[in-house]
Amino acid sequence: MKNLRLLMLVLFAVTALSTADVMAQGKSKKKQKNEKKGGGPPPWAPAHGYRAKTRYVYFQDYPVYYDNDRGVYISMSGKNWSISAKLPDILKGVDLFATPKIDLDFSGDKPQELFDEHKSKYPGKK
């Protein structure tokens, strides 16, 4: 009887440790996935469900898009478009909480190809 209790206790401990290890690995993978995406939405984005609701944000006063899926900015640099995880120079010093932004209903990979359309549909103040 004593051996049976000891065996059950050992089995319980092994199961509990295995479950804890699996749970820790799952959290680690989620954390790694978020780090690849830039660690979550940018500080200027609304807090809950932002990525799920829209993929691209168009900065109305600037030739800049933000891609929520990839966590990158798409901005015009001279006559060309560039992609960067860093805030584009044109937005440095801009209050990103207050600047007008449009959540685009666009599912493609290159919203910048429709920039002229976006600029005329959503004219900015500048």
CORCOR-V760694 format. One record per residue. N is the residue number from 1. RES is the residue in one small letter. PHI is phi in whole degrees, 0 to 359 (999 if undefined). PSI is psi as a letter, one per 40 degrees, with the letter a starting at -180 (* if undefined). D_CENTER is the distance of its C-alpha to the mean C-alpha in Angstrom with 2 decimals. Layout:
((N,RES,PHI,PSI,D_CENTER) (N,RES,PHI,PSI,D_CENTER))
This chain:
((1,m,999,d,56.07) (2,k,295,d,54.81) (3,n,294,d,53.40) (4,l,295,d,51.63) (5,r,297,d,49.93) (6,l,296,d,48.93) (7,l,299,d,47.56) (8,m,296,d,45.56) (9,l,296,d,44.19) (10,v,295,d,43.15) (11,l,299,d,41.50) (12,f,299,d,39.63) (13,a,297,d,38.42) (14,v,297,d,37.30) (15,t,297,d,35.42) (16,a,297,d,33.73) (17,l,293,d,32.69) (18,s,297,d,31.40) (19,t,296,d,29.32) (20,a,297,d,27.89) (21,d,295,d,27.10) (22,v,297,d,25.31) (23,m,295,d,23.24) (24,a,294,d,22.37) (25,q,295,d,21.36) (26,g,298,d,19.07) (27,k,296,d,17.29) (28,s,297,d,17.20) (29,k,295,d,15.63) (30,k,298,d,12.83) (31,k,296,d,12.38) (32,q,297,d,12.60) (33,k,298,d,10.03) (34,n,294,d,7.41) (35,e,294,d,9.07) (36,k,295,d,8.85) (37,k,271,e,5.14) (38,g,97,e,5.88) (39,g,80,e,6.67) (40,g,115,i,4.50) (41,p,296,i,4.47) (42,p,295,i,7.28) (43,p,301,d,10.68) (44,w,281,e,11.97) (45,a,277,i,9.80) (46,p,302,i,11.68) (47,a,286,d,11.27) (48,h,253,h,11.65) (49,g,69,e,10.25) (50,y,297,d,8.36) (51,r,296,d,6.08) (52,a,292,d,9.45) (53,k,276,d,11.48) (54,t,212,i,10.51) (55,r,267,d,8.96) (56,y,245,i,10.49) (57,v,243,h,11.60) (58,y,256,h,14.98) (59,f,276,h,16.48) (60,q,304,d,19.94) (61,d,268,e,22.02) (62,y,220,i,20.49) (63,p,279,g,19.96) (64,v,219,h,16.20) (65,y,237,i,13.20) (66,y,239,h,9.48) (67,d,261,h,7.65) (68,n,295,d,4.44) (69,d,293,d,5.36) (70,r,261,e,6.26) (71,g,67,f,4.68) (72,v,229,i,8.34) (73,y,261,i,11.06) (74,i,245,h,13.95) (75,s,223,i,17.06) (76,m,279,h,20.79) (77,s,233,h,22.70) (78,g,72,b,26.38) (79,k,255,e,26.90) (80,n,244,i,24.04) (81,w,265,h,20.31) (82,s,234,i,18.23) (83,i,239,h,14.69) (84,s,207,i,13.38) (85,a,283,e,10.62) (86,k,271,i,13.06) (87,l,298,h,13.89) (88,p,297,i,16.63) (89,d,305,d,20.13) (90,i,298,d,20.79) (91,l,261,e,18.32) (92,k,292,h,19.68) (93,g,86,e,21.81) (94,v,269,h,20.42) (95,d,284,g,19.64) (96,l,290,e,16.10) (97,f,286,d,16.69) (98,a,263,d,19.84) (99,t,294,i,19.36) (100,p,296,h,19.37) (101,k,227,i,16.23) (102,i,241,h,16.41) (103,d,280,h,14.03) (104,l,274,i,15.28) (105,d,266,g,16.68) (106,f,216,h,16.19) (107,s,248,e,15.26) (108,g,285,a,16.47) (109,d,256,e,15.09) (110,k,225,g,16.84) (111,p,297,d,16.66) (112,q,298,d,18.68) (113,e,293,e,21.62) (114,l,252,f,21.97) (115,f,304,d,21.76) (116,d,300,d,25.45) (117,e,295,d,25.06) (118,h,296,d,22.11) (119,k,296,d,24.12) (120,s,279,d,27.19) (121,k,285,d,25.63) (122,y,235,g,23.68) (123,p,295,h,25.96) (124,g,270,a,24.85) (125,k,273,d,27.26) (126,k,271,*,27.54))
